[in-house]
Each structure stands twice: as structure tokens, then as C-alpha cells.
């Protein structure tokens, strides 16, 4: 305020001097006297207007275009008020001060007020230039839009971010050659590799929140060849909420390189069958089970019953659901699906109406070493649940199956195929609708290849791939679970639902991409080692057996496999014999499995 009071007087004197070509001897004393007489009123007017327009309540360290607009508006209003003040006192044709005084006064006042307010910003810019030699990371930003504008402002203004924007990339020819806060738009995507090398870029930021996955993949396919660390803004909502900042940046994930739109379903329209029902999820602490619980909990079930043998992950999902859905009637039980009496007790007490059965041993190599456990848990755990669901009149029973059940080469896949056969045959004997949902690998799930690769890269390698030609189908956890829930809505009983997993992905490509995204070069910084196929592992997975045909559903990503004809009486007799035999811990259980699953062809250990 003291500075502004001095600025009013200084602007007035400079205005008079400017009128007389800055020759102080030629300024009439009457004009100076008039200025002195009106000075207290001018100061009071200025203080009131500046206060009303918040010039005394802004944080000038962060002043931008809005604050500049307030300054100009305040000075224009103040000048208009000064004109009224002086002219009200005029006598006849005599003007108290020259008419040009008002123009010069407004100009000088605006200049002086702006200098004071923006001095902070000027000094910060000087510090940024002074510190430029201390920066450790040169940054290249892709996308010369609003997100880029805000990111560069934050990087330039922060005292804590040790980055320097050395250039911007944009495919719009009209932007190339222009500057954004001192950073030049140096070209389109075709010159990313060249400019990254020329400008010694350490980090590339993808600042195009609204871009489609296909567009992002095209840019990443270029950027990953630079060896720079890659980051990107998560989504357009960051722009809408005004949250674009360096803190919102995330590492580029291998999901981004799949290059397809995420699978979406209209959950609201299909989850009405869950509302008001008692729903039980087995294996609730696992990757699929926990995501099932999250999505079901948001659709008003009467009761959600979590069942799992492993307490640690179950405890985690219990706490998460309590925090996110405090009104949810949540029951959490530690139990094994292999314990008949325990299952009967749970069914009798809580009377579930819908069951999602995700509990299973799923790790292929481990089950090759412990095949009897795979049969006990996967086959007979499922069988006991199926019987309990029938006894207690469950409405729907949804089994989580796997593509490894198709022409299985491992015990885990064969055990899941037996589970599918149980579902299809028992459906004819019960009023419960029994269905299975078959899908491939889930990105980021417990024990999946991506977390393993990340750990190996963090440790400096090597990254281990079983075979250079091995391919797998991939889907994210939320995608897989949303399709499982929709399949449950379609269930009429006896179906095997098969999810469309898109195109198969080479594991070697995933490994190379993860190494590149981490800022390293494959086979130079991080070695890739081929370890050979593990016991029971196939080069490629199948979603459908030769005997099965596909029937479409309303969702083009969900298909129904035609049931395979089989001797059901013989199947149940074989199951009864297998049940008695497996508890003796035999060494030849695979031979018994082959009798039940003719498509099972175990690989040599």
C-alpha cells in the first residue's frame, strides 16, 4: 500500500513531465499545485479500487494472466475516477491539468504497479536462468497444448523441480517454430529420436491427456527407441479438474503399448441381478477375487461374503471395502473350499444367492511339482462348492476358468478343464445356474510376468524369458472382472463363456518394451536371457477347443462355447475314483487325469 501511494504521486509527476517533454522548468506551477491538492483524494480512490479488485490479497509469487487483468482493470478504473475528480472542479473552459495528463497518468500508474507485483516473477526467472547449469535432467515434452503450457510453467517456477524443458514436439505444423514459456516447438514426432540425441534429453513427457490409446502407442513406439525415461499424464480429467502438474505424471506402463482401447461394459445395466442379493466370492483376497469384490460392493448387494484361506490379502481387501463402502454388509471368513463341514456351515448361516468361485491354485510350474494338490484344491474344492450350492438353492454359480483348460499340457489347466466339465454336467441335475468364464493372462495379477520383469529390471537384470516365440493373451484386471460380471448376467446355466482377449502378445516384446520404458537398452544395459519352456508350459494358449463352436452374446467380446458331448455317468464314476485315489498321494496322478480329460497331453518335465 505504501508503494502504491508513492506510485500515485510518481505517476502524476511523470505524467506532467511527459506533457512538457520532461523539462521540469517548463511545467506550470499551477499544475503541480493542483496535483498536490488532489493527491490525498487520488490516494484514497486508488486504495479503495485496488482493495476491491484484490490487489492486496493475491500471492504475487504465482501471478499470471488473471492477476495482470486485475491490475489493468484497477488502473483503468482509478484513472477514470481521477478524471472525474479533476473535472468536477474545473471553472468554465479552464482545465485543472492538461488533457494528456490523464492518458500519461494511467500508463505510468499501470507500469509502476505492474513492476512492483511482477518483481517476484522476474527474480524467479533470473534464478531459473542462473540455476540452469545445475539441472540434472533435460526434458522433452510431446504435445504443445494446455497440458504442456501448465507443465512448463510449473517446471520453470518451482524451486524444487530439477528439470529443464529443452523442446516441445507437436504434429501441428502451425505450432512448429513457436515458443511456450521460452521452450521452442522444435518439430513433429518424426524428429523425436534425432532431437532427443541432439539436445541430450533424459526424460520425455507425453502431455496429451485426451489422446486415444492407439495414438499414444504410436508416439511411444518412437519414444522408446530414444533410451529416455518416459512419463505421461494419466487422462483428460486432469485438465478438467485443473490438476495438471508434475506430481500428476506417471511412468509409462506396458499397458500403454498394447495399443488398444480398454474393454468397457455398461456395468450399471447388468448389475441389477446383484442388487439386494447375498453374494459370495471365494478366493476373495486374490487379484481377480478382490476386484470382483470391489465392483460388486458398489452395486448394493444385500450381503457380500468374502471367503479365502489366505488371511493377509483378505485382510487388505476387507479394510479397503470398509473404507470405501461403510454401509456395506460385509462378512469376511477364513476358510478352505476343501473343508466340507466348514462350507456347509457357511452356506447354512449366510445363504448366498450368487457365488463367484475364484479360489484355485493357478501357478503352472508349482502345480507341476505338486499335481495332487492341484486336483484336491481345484477339482474337489469346486465339486464341494457345487454340491453345497445345489443343497442350499443358490441361484447362480460362476466359475473362474482359464484358457489353459483348452487342450491342456499342464496339471493346472487339466484341473480347470475338469472343473468346467463338473459345471456343465451338474447344471443338468440342479435348479442352480452353473456357468464358467474362460480367459487368459491378467496384467498385473499376483504372479504374472509383468511384476517379475519389473523386479528384474530394478535389480539390473537379466530379464528371463522362457522362449523367444512364446505368446500370451492379456487383459487388465478390471477388464476381465467386468466381463465376468456381465457373463454372470447372461448366465442361463451350463455355458462356458469365452472372453475376447484381443490379439496375442509376444512375451519377448513385453520384456523389451519394459526395458526401454525404464530408460535402458535391451541386450546392452539389461540382458534378456532365454531359460527354456517350464514344465507344462505351451508356446501359445488357445481359447477354444476344436469340438467347441462359438455363439455370440449381446456383448461382442463375450462368446459361448458349445458344450462337448461326453459320457456323464462315466465322468462321475471317474471323479469318485479320483477322489479316493488322490488322497493316497500317488505319483501317477497324470495318468488318471488323462483318462478324464482326453485332450490333456502333459509335457515332459
N, C-alpha and C positions, 0 to 999 in steps of 0.2 A: 504493500500500500504506500509506503514511504517513497519507494522508487517511482510508482505511478504518479504520485503527487508532483515529484520532481519532473517526471516526463511531461506532464501537462504544461508546466511552465516552460520547459525546454522546447517543446513542440510549438508553443505560442511565439517564443522569441525567434526560433528558426524560421517560422512562417513569415514573420515581419521582415527578417533579414533577407529571405529568399525574394520577397516582393521588391526589395531595393538592391538586388544583385549582391547581397552580403556585404554591403557598405554601411557599416553601423552609423557613420556620421550623417548619412542621408535619411535615416529613419526619423520621422517627426516625433517629437516628444509627446504629442497628444496621443498617438497610437500606443506608445509604451505606457503612459499613464492609464489609458483605458484598459489595457491588458492587466495592469496591476490591480485596478479597482475590481475587475471581474474575476480575478484569479480564485478567490475563496469559493465563489459560486461555481466556477468551472470545475474545481477540485471536488466539490460536493456532488455535482452531477456525475462526474466520472466515477466516483466511488460507488454511488448507487447503481449505475448501469453495469459496472464491472461485477459488482456483487450479485446482481440479479442474473447475469449471464455466466455465473460460476467461474469467473476468472481467478477467484481466491480459494477454490475448493478442488482444483484439478491437480493430479500428480504429473508435474511437468517433465519428470524423467521419461514418461511414456507418451508425451504429447504427439499427436498425429494430425490427420486432416481435419477431424472433427473439432479439435481444440483450435486449429487455425481459423476455422469458420466462425467459432465463437469470438475470437479476437477481432476479426474483421467486422463482424456484426456489431460488437460492442463499440468499436471506434467509429463506425458509421453513425450509430445512434448518438454517441457522445458529440460528434461533430454537428449533427442536426440540432441537438439541444443547445449547443453553443451558438449556432446561427440564430436560433430563436431568442436566446438570451441577449445577444448584442443588438439585434434589430428591434427588439421591443423598446430599446432606449434611444433609437435614432430620432433626430429632430429634423423634420422637413426632408430635404434632399441630402442631408449630410449623413454619411455612413461613419459609425464609430471607428471602424478599421477598414482597410482595403478589402474589396470583394474577393480578391485572390487569396486573402489570408485564410479563409475557411478551407479552401482546397489544400493549401500547403499544410495547414494545421492537421487536417485529417490524415494526410500522407505521413507526416513526421510522427504523429502520435502512434499510428499503426506500426510504423517501423520500430520505434523505441520499445513499445510494449512487446512486440514480437521478438526482438533481440533479447530482451530480458527472459521471456518464457522459454525460448528455444536455445538458450545458452547451455542448458543441461544436455540437450541432444547434440549440440555442436561439440561439446567437450567429450561426450561419449564417443562420437565418431572419430575424434582425434585420437582417443585412447585405442580404438579398434585398429586404426591405421598404425599406431605406434606398436601395438601388440602383434601385428600381422606376422612378424618374423618368428613369433613364439608358437604359432599354430602348429599342431602336430598332424592334422588331418585336412586334406583338401577335399571338398565336396562338389560333386556334380549333381544337379537337380534335373530330373526329367519331367517336363510339363510346366509351361510358363503361364499358369493360371492363378486363380485366387489362392489356392493352397501354397503354391510356390512363393507368392508375394508375402504371405504371412510367415512362412518358414524362414525366408531370408531376413525379414525384419527381426524375428526373434534371435536368429543366429548372430546378426550384426549387433543387436542391442544387449545381449546377455554378457555378463562378466564371467560366466561360468562355463559357457559352451566353447570348447577349443576346436572350432571348425571354421573353415573359410570357404565360402562359395566361390568357386573359380569359373563357373559357367553354368548355363542353363540350356537344356535341349528341348526343342519343340518342333513338331511336324508342320506347324502353320508357317508358310513362307513369309507372311506379313509381319511375324514377330521376330524373325531372324535378323540380327544386327542391332536390335533394340536392347535397352538396359532395364533391369528391375532392381532397384536399390543398389546400383553400382555393379550388378552381375550381368554380364552380356549373354544374350541368347545366341549361342555360337553355331547352331546348326540343327539338323533333324537327326532322327535315330540312326541314320546310316553312318554318321561320323562319331558315334559314341566310343567305339573301340579306339579310333585314332586320337580323339581328344583326351580320353582317359590316360593314354600313354603320354601325350604331349604335355598335358597340364599336371602330371604326376598325381592323379586322383587316387585317394584312398577309399572313398566311400561314395556310392551312388544312391540317391534318394528318389524313389518313384513317387511323385507328388501329383497323381491323377486319381483322386478318390472315386470318381464316377466311372472309371474305365471298366469295361467288361473283362471277365477272366481271360477270354481269348486275346483281347488287346494287350493285357498285362503280360500274358505268356510270350507274345511276340517281342515285347520290349526286353523281358527277362532273358529270352534266348540269346539276345545280343549282349546284354549287360554281364551275363555270367561268364562270357569269354574274356572279360577285362581283368579278372582276378581281384576286383574290388569287392569290399563288403557291401551288401545290398540291403536297403531298408525301404519300407513303403508305408504310406498312410493306409489305415485299415479300410475305411469306407466313406461314402459321401456324407453320412450322418455327422461326421466330424466337422464338415463345412457348415452344415445346417445349425449345429449347436455352437459354432464358433470355437471348437476345441482343437483346431489345427495348431499343433505346436510340436516342438522337437520331442517332448515327452510322449506324444501320441504315436511316434514312429515305432514300427515293429519290424523284427527281422523278417525277411522274405522267407516264406515257408515252402517246402516242396509241394504242398497242395497247390500253390500258385502256378506251378509248372505243369500240372495236369491239364490246364488249359481248357477246362470245360465249365459250363455253368453249374452251380450247385444244384443237386436234386431237391426240388421243393414239392411239398404236398400241402393241400388245404387241410391242415390238422383240425381246424375248428369244425369243419363239416363232417369229419369222420370220427371224431372222438365222443360223439353223443352216447355211444354204446358204453363208454366208461363212466360217464356222469352218474352218480348215485349208486354205483356198484362197488362191491368189495373186490379188490384186485390184489392178486398175489404175484410177486416176482421172485423166482428162485435165482440164485447167483446174483443177488441184488448189489453186491459190492464190486462186481466186475465192470469192465468197460461198457459192454452192451447193457447189462442189468442196471447199472447206475443211471445211464442215460434214459433207459425206459422209465425208471422211477421219476426222473426229473420231468419228462414230458407228460406222464400220466398225472403227476401231482398237480399240474397246472390246469387240470380239466375236471376238478370237483368230484373225485371218487368218494364214495361213502367211507371207504377204509382202504388204506394202502399197506399191504403186509410185505415186509422185506424178509426174505429167508436166505441165509448164506452160512456156510461152515467157517468162513474166514472172517474173524472179528475186526481186524484192523481197517480194511476198506469199507466194511459195513458200518463201522463207527463213523467213518468220514462222511459217507452219504447220509447217514442219519442226522448228523449235525448240520449238513448243508440243507437238507429238506426242512428241518425245524426252523432254520433261519429264514429260508425263502418262502415257506408256506406255513406260517404259525398256526393257521386254522385247520390244517390237515390232520385227520385222524390217522396217525402213523403207528404201526406196530412193527417192531424190529425183533427178529428171532434168530438166534444162532442155532442152526440145526443142519443135519445131513439128510439129503434126499434118499440116502440108502437106509435110513432108520425107519422101518415100517411103523412102529409104535409112535415114534415122535411125529411122523407125518399125519397119522390118524388123529393124534391129539390136536395138532394144529388145525386140521380140517374141521374137526368136530367143534372146536372152540370158536373159530373165526368164520367158518362157512364161506370161503372165497367163491365168487361167481365167475371170475375170469382169471386165468393163470397164464403167465408168460414164463416159460421154462428155459432159463438161460444158464442154469448150473451145469457145468461139464468140465471134464479135463480136456483141454484143447491143444496143448503143445505137442506137435507131431513127434519130434525126436524123443521127448521124455516118455511118451506113451509107447514108443517102440521098445524102450528099455523096460517098461512096466505094463505090458499089454493086459495082464489080468485086471489091473486097477482101472484101465480104460473101460473094460467090459462091465466091471462091478458098478462103477460110478455112472458112466454114460448110459449103458443099456438098462441095467436093473434099477438104477436110480430113477430113470424115466419111466420104466414099467410100473414101479411102485406108485409114482405120482399119477400115472394114467389110471390105475385101479382106484386110487383114492378119489380122483376127480369124478369117476363114474359113481362110486358109492355115495358121495356127498353132492351129487347132482350139479356139478359145475357146468356153467353154460358154454364157455369157450376155453379151449386149451391150445395154446400156441407154442410150438416147439421151435427153438432157435437152432437151425441146422447149418450146414456148410457146403461149399462147392466140393470139398474134399470127399464128400459122400458119393460123388459120381465116379464110377469106375475106380474105387479106392485102391491105393497102393500102400496104405499105412493103416495101422490099427485104429487110430483116432477116426479117420474117415469111414472105415468099415463099421465102427461102433455107431457113428451117427447115421449111417445107412440103415442099420438095424432099427434105430430109433424111429426113422421115417416109416419103416415097414410096420412097426408097432402102431404108430399113429393111424396109418391108412387102414389097417385091418381092424383095430379096436373100434374105430369110428362106426363100423357097421354093427357093433354089438352094444352101443351105448346111445343115450339121448344127448350126451355131450358132443359138441362140435370140436373134433380134434383136427388140427392143421399143423403143417410145418412150413417154415420160411427158410429158404436156402440162399445164402450169399457168400461172397468171397472175403478177401482180407480187408480189415478195417484199419485205416490210417490212424496211428497214434494209440491204438489199443494196447493193453498190457501184453508185453512180449512181442509186439510187432517189430518189423525190421527198421522202421524209421528211428525210434529212440535208440536202438542198438547202434546204428550208423552215427548218430549224433555223439554218443558217448565215445565211440572210437575216434571220431574226428577231434573231439576235445582233448583226447589223450595223445594226439599226434599221429594216429594211425597205427597199423594199417587198417583199412576198411575191408571186412571179409565178405565176399560174395560167393555163394556156393558154386555157381556155374555161369559163364558169360551169356548163355542163351535163356536163362530161366525167366519166366514171365508170370505175372500175377494180376488178378483183377483187384482194384482198390476202390474204396468208398470211405467217406468220413463217418465217424460215429453217429453224429446227428442225422446224416442222410440215411444210414442203414436203419436206425431206430424208427425214424418217421415212416419209412416204408414197411417196417414190421408192424407198426400200429395200424397202418392203412390195410395191410393184408389181413389183420385181425378183424377189421370192419367188413371185409369181403367174405370172411370165412363162412362156408355153409357146412363144412365137415368133410374130411378125407383128402383135402387138397394139399399139394406141395407147391407153395408159392415160390417162384424164382425171380429174384430181383435182377434188373438190368444193370450191370456194373460198368457199362461203357466198354471202351477198348482196353485190352490188357496192356500192362506197363512192364517194360524190362527192368528187372531189379538193378542191373548194371547201370542203366540210365539214371535211376533214382540215386544210386551211390555217387555217380559223377556229378549230378546236379547239386546234391547236398554239399559235396566238397567245394564246388565252385561258389555256391551261395555263402559258404563260410569264408570266402576270400582266399582260398587255396587252389592250387592247380593239381588235378588228378595225376598220379604217377610221377609227380615231381615233388610237391610239398607233402602230399598224402598218398601213400601207395595203396593200390587195390589188389588184394590177394584172393585168388580163387581156391576155395577149400574142398570142392567136390560136393556132390549131392549127399545130403544126410540120409540116414535110413528112412525109408518110407516117403521120400520126397520126390515129387514129379517136376519135370521141366515146365509143364503148363497145367493149369487147372481147367476143368470143364464144369459148365453149369447144368448140363442136360445129358442124360443117357440116351443111347441110340433108340431104345424102346419107347422113350417118352416123346410126346409131341407137345407143342406149346398152344395154350389157349389164352387169348388176350383178356385183360380186365379193363375197367374204365380208366385205370391209370396205365398208360403205355409202358411204364417202367416196371410193372408187376405182371408176371405171366404165371399161368398154372400148368404144371407138368401133369400129363395124363398118367393115371395110376398104372403100374405094371402088374399084369396078371401073375398070380402065384398061388401055390397050394397053401392056403391059410391054415388048414388043420395040421399039416406037416410043419409049418413055420412055428406054431405054438408048441408043438411037441419038441421041436429042436430047442426052442427057448428054455423049456422046462429042464431039458437035459443039460444045457449050457449053464443054467443057474446052479445046478447041483455040482457040476464039474469044476467051474471056475474057482469055487471056494477051496478047492484042494490045491491051489497054486500050481497048476500044471505047466509044463514047459512047451506044450504043443498047442496052445490055445488058438493059434493062427489057423491050424488045420480045421478046427471046429468052426471058426468064423467063415472059412471058405465054403463050408457046406451050407451055411445060411445065406451068405452073400456071394452068389456065383460070379459077380463082376469084380470081386476082390482079388487082386493079384499082387501079393506082397513082394517088395523088392528085397534083394539080398542085403543083409546087414554088412 
